């Protein structure tokens, strides 16, 4: 992820390798800032299987599966419950979203050390009806396309596989402008970027997408096009193959 290491550690660590592959430009920039030579670092984006992750979800199934009202507008967050993912920021935004869209419901998927703390806060603030913590799910290809949007207020992120999955499923995204996230979420094209700690900004952008289903649908279509154009398995394989060829050529 975009998590800087001490320059002395980076100097020792990365000199062991002929070449380093970063999965995002954000990670590559961190490595360069630590003194790793630009000639030694390539960016090859992670890929997404766009046949497995597809649009056209079943909203009725989603509401039945998670015991939500049929008219619910559902915002998902798919992330490990750790501080840098920003769950508290999203909870800070929830009241402003509910004030405008009382039918909104939030599903926070995943596990992690902060899950109990987040669950306690949801109970303490009386948000149980609006915010659910379903835990880890292995059926995201069915869940994601049925969501109205995905929120991801991470303060640090290498790239964001869950965001690639959401985009492949044609789901609009509101995310923190951190690390490699802006390489997946193109502001104003397939979602909105917000300063990671700006809960008010997240509420504004979530409300804007719930207010405008046509805009949300257009963002979803653009996200699917982006993933199919730039984050394919073929592109990832070709990028890594190019790295191997360059390294082998340099070594004779």
N, C-alpha and C positions, 0 to 999 in steps of 0.2 A: 504494500500500500504506500501512499505518499507519506511515509513516516521517516523523517531524516535520522540518520545515524551520525555519531561523531565522526568527523573527518578522518581521525587517526584510525578508527575501526574500519571505515570504508576503504582506506588506503591499503590496509592489510588484507581485508576480505576479498576485494575485487581484483587484486593483482594475481590471485590464484587462478584466474580464468582467462582464457583467450578472448572470450567475448561474453557480453551480458545481454540478454533479451528482456526488455521491459514490456509489460502487457498494456501500457498506456503511455502517452506522451507525458502525463503528469508524473509518473514514476521516473521516466527518463530525465525529466528536469531536476528531480530530487537527486538522482545519481550524479548528474553533471555538477550540481551545486556542491556536492561532497568531494569533488575533485576527480571523479572517474572520467577519463578522456572521452570526448565525444565519439572518436573513432572506434571506441570499444563498446558502445552501447547502441542497440537498435530497438525500435519500438515495433512490436508485432502484436496487434490487438487480439484479445481472446475472441473466440467465435461462438456463434449460437446456432443451434439446429432449428431452422425456421420451419421445418416440417413437423417437428414435435411441438414447438411453441407457435401457435397459430391464433388468429382472431376468431370472432364469432362464438363467444362464450354463452353459457346458459344462465341467465340472470335468475330465473325462477329456481333452478337447482341450487344456486349459490345461497339464495335466501332460505330455502328449505334446509340446506346442509348446516347453516350456522344460525338457524332460528331467528331470522331477520324479517321485518315486515316486508310485504311484497313491493311496497313503494320505496324501499330503502335505496339511497344513493351510497354506494359502498366504496370507501377509500381503503386501500391496502398498504401495509408496510411490511416488507419482507427483509428481515435483518436480525443478526445475532444481537441479543440484549447485552450490549457493552456500551460504555460511555460515548465513544466516538460516533455511534450510529444516530444519536440525537433523539431518542424516544421522548425524553422530557420536553424537547422543543415542540414535537408534534402534539403532546398533551397540552402544552401551553396554548396551542392554536385551536384546540377542539372547541372551547366555549364560543369563540367568535364564529366558527363554522356552524355550530348548532343554532346560534342566534339567527342566522340567515337561512339555514337549511336544517330545520329540526328533524328531517327525515334522514339525515346523514348518519352513517354507521362506519366505524373504524375497526378493521381487523388487523391486528399486529401479530404477524406470524414469526415463529422462531423460538429458540431457547437461549439461555445465557445467564450470567451471574446477576444481571439487573432485573430479571423477569419478576421476581417476587417484589422488589421495590416498586416497579411500575404497576404491578397488580394492586399493591397496597395503596398507591396513590389514586388509582382509578376508583377503588372503593371509598377512600377518604373523601374524594371530591364528588362522589355521587354520579359517576360516569358509567356505571356498569351497563346501563341500557344502550349506551352509544359506543362503548369501546370494549372489544373482546380480544382476548389473548388465546387463540386456538392452539398455540404451540407449534411444533414442527409438523409440516405436511409434505408428503411425497407425491401429491397430485397437483402440483402447481400448474402444469400445463392445462388442467381443467379449471383451476381457480382463477388464474390471472386474467384470461380473456373475459371473464364475467364481471370483473371489477370496473367501476366507473373511472377510477384513476389510481395511480400509485404515488405515495408520498415517501420521500427519502431525505430527511434533513441531516445527513451525515456531515460531520466536520472534517473527516479525513476518509479518503476512499481511493484505493488503487485504480479501480475501473468501475466495478459495480455489476456483477453478473446478474443480480436480480433485476437491475434496470434494463439490461440487454434482453432478459426474458420478457419483461413487461413490454418493451418496445416491439419485440418480435410478435407479441400477441395483440398489437395494435392498441395498447393502453396509453393514454396520455400521462405525463409524469410531472410532478413538482418536486424538485430536488435541490439539495445544497450545492452551491457553486464551489466544489472542493475537489482536489486531486484530479482523477481522470473522468469525473462525472460529466463535465462539459463536452467530452468527446462522444458521449452517448445522448445526453439531453442538450439539443441545440435550442437555445433560448428563442422562443417565439416561433419555432418550427415544429417540434414534436413535444414541447413541454415548456415549463418555466423554470428558470434558475433563481434561487433566492440565497441571500447570505445565510450560511448554515445556522446561526443562532437567532435569526430573525423570525420569531414565532408569528408576529403580526403579519410579516410579509408572506409567510406560508399560508396563513388564514385567508389573506386577500387573494392569493393565486388559486388556492383550492376553491374558494367561493366563485371566482371568475369562471373556472372550468365547469362547476356545477350549474352556474347561471347560463352557460352557453354550450348546450350539447353539440351544436354544429361545429364550434371551434374545437371542442374536445375530440370529436370524431375525426376532424381534419388532422389534429395533432397525432392521433392514433395511426392514421394511414401513413403520415410522414415518418413516424417511428419505425413502422414495418419496412418502408422503403429503405430507410437508413441502414437497418440491420441486414437486409437482403443485399444491399449494395456494398457495405464496407466491413461487415463482421461475419462473413461466411466462413465455413470450415475450409473451403478451397483457398480463400485469401490467407487464412492463418497458416495453412500448410505451405503455401507458396512463400510466405514471408519467412518462415523458419527454414525452409529449404535454401532460400537465398543466403541466409546467415551462415549456414553450414558450408555452402559453396565458397563464400568469401573467406571464411576462416581457413578452410582447407587450401585454398589457392595461396593465401598469405603464408601458410606453413610449408608450401611446396609439395 
